[in-house]
Amino acid sequence: MTAPLALWPVRRETEALAEHLALQFNAVLHRPWQHAGRQLDAFSAAFAGAQAWVLIGAVGIATRFIAGLPRDKHTDPAVVVLDDAARFAVALLGGHEGGANALAYAVARATGAVPVVTTATEAVKPLTLGVGCRRGVSAEQIAAAVTHALAGHPLSDVREVATVDLKADETGLLAYCETHTLPLRVFARADLAGRAYVTQPSDWVQQNVGLPGVCEPCALLASPRGELIVPKTALNGVTVAVVEDRGWRPTEQIAGGQA
């Protein structure tokens, strides 16, 4: 029987992290150090037994593990690599078809990691939405506020939605993101406090969340080289800010041809 999700921690030292993820996702947890033989051979034998994998270890090791295993992007298991310190969740294989992109975001939300998605479709989407909301708002309220904030920018240009950890389980926000196939990125309040830039500080948010604002710092932290093109807008209990990533640009040349 094929498991929906399986975890493969390369090092025993990451067992606690793997157990946390197994509990979060009801996933099958492999403990390769309990068996004799090479891990690479054991993983090769187990690869087809799951619809998706989270390998905990280095990308280089994961690359060697899956070498020669992929056959068809429509049927291959998705593979996400999470480093031992849970800093980055990398969608390595099956980004779209296998669901690795969405899984990378889910693993990131569960661990505080940064999701790393490199598929071209996502990379060329320039907009990030920061969203804050009152408890219990509906998906329709989120949609109306987003439409109001985008004001002419197509929703198809949005790469991701970012919010604070207090809103990670907000049903209306989750439903909106699921309906529009938008990944949700969650930031800890402590991380947002380090970049708490806001154009319109809110006494209510400061009192209830411990920050001067939510939507603007969330959007800016999610897109660090981006520019705030729509400051906080508020509609029916939902605040939205829009940041645009202008993309990679070459370093400007200075006199004498030196960069």
Rosetta blueprint (number, residue, H / E / L):
1 M L
2 T L
3 A E
4 P L
5 L L
6 A E
7 L E
8 W E
9 P E
10 V L
11 R L
12 R H
13 E H
14 T H
15 E H
16 A H
17 L H
18 A H
19 E H
20 H H
21 L H
22 A H
23 L H
24 Q H
25 F H
26 N L
27 A L
28 V E
29 L E
30 H L
31 R L
32 P H
33 W H
34 Q H
35 H L
36 A L
37 G L
38 R L
39 Q H
40 L H
41 D H
42 A H
43 F H
44 S H
45 A H
46 A H
47 F H
48 A H
49 G H
50 A E
51 Q L
52 A E
53 W E
54 V E
55 L E
56 I E
57 G L
58 A L
59 V H
60 G H
61 I H
62 A H
63 T H
64 R H
65 F H
66 I H
67 A L
68 G L
69 L L
70 P L
71 R L
72 D L
73 K L
74 H L
75 T L
76 D L
77 P L
78 A E
79 V E
80 V E
81 V E
82 L E
83 D L
84 D L
85 A L
86 A L
87 R L
88 F E
89 A E
90 V E
91 A E
92 L E
93 L E
94 G L
95 G L
96 H L
97 E L
98 G L
99 G L
100 A H
101 N H
102 A H
103 L H
104 A H
105 Y H
106 A H
107 V H
108 A H
109 R H
110 A H
111 T H
112 G L
113 A L
114 V E
115 P E
116 V E
117 V L
118 T L
119 T L
120 A H
121 T H
122 E H
123 A H
124 V L
125 K L
126 P L
127 L E
128 T E
129 L E
130 G E
131 V E
132 G E
133 C E
134 R L
135 R L
136 G L
137 V L
138 S L
139 A H
140 E H
141 Q H
142 I H
143 A H
144 A H
145 A H
146 V H
147 T H
148 H H
149 A H
150 L H
151 A L
152 G L
153 H L
154 P L
155 L H
156 S H
157 D H
158 V E
159 R E
160 E E
161 V E
162 A E
163 T E
164 V E
165 D H
166 L H
167 K H
168 A L
169 D L
170 E L
171 T H
172 G H
173 L H
174 L H
175 A H
176 Y H
177 C H
178 E H
179 T H
180 H L
181 T L
182 L L
183 P L
184 L E
185 R E
186 V E
187 F E
188 A L
189 R H
190 A H
191 D H
192 L H
193 A H
194 G L
195 R L
196 A L
197 Y L
198 V L
199 T L
200 Q L
201 P L
202 S L
203 D H
204 W H
205 V H
206 Q H
207 Q H
208 N H
209 V H
210 G L
211 L L
212 P L
213 G L
214 V L
215 C H
216 E H
217 P H
218 C H
219 A H
220 L H
221 L H
222 A H
223 S L
224 P L
225 R L
226 G L
227 E E
228 L E
229 I E
230 V E
231 P E
232 K E
233 T E
234 A E
235 L E
236 N L
237 G L
238 V E
239 T E
240 V E
241 A E
242 V E
243 V E
244 E E
245 D L
246 R L
247 G L
248 W L
249 R L
250 P L
251 T L
252 E L
253 Q L
254 I L
255 A H
256 G H
257 G H
258 Q L
259 A L
